[in-house]
Amino acid sequence: MSAGYIGILTVDLQFPEAGSLKGKRKHVKSAKAQLQNRFGASVAEVDHHELWQRARLTVACVAREHRELDALLDDALRYLHAQEYEVAGADRMVVTPDD
């Protein structure tokens, strides 16, 4: 029996219009909430805390099937690309827990 799959997506976001940490925070807070609500993901801002126009988020999702997990991560990345900020880079990793 499969233990499921864990997907980890790390994305670098750019906020060209942000002129302050407060402006950036608004975008990051919204992105985190949407990823949690839409995809059931756990999300953390993990880098670039002091920069106005950059953030790095790590998104984690769990699914029973590998293809279901791929679809979740693809949809999450598609959602981020559709926002008013820019996705400057993204890396993904899939982990299969030991039985």
HUNOR-V618184 format. One record per helix or strand of 2 or more residues. SS is the DSSP state (a for helix, b for strand). FROM is the first residue (numbers start at 1). LEN is the number of residues. If there is no record, write none. Layout:
ss=SS from=FROM len=LEN
ss=SS from=FROM len=LEN
This chain:
ss=b from=5 len=10
ss=a from=21 len=19
ss=b from=42 len=6
ss=b from=54 len=10
ss=a from=66 len=16
ss=b from=86 len=10
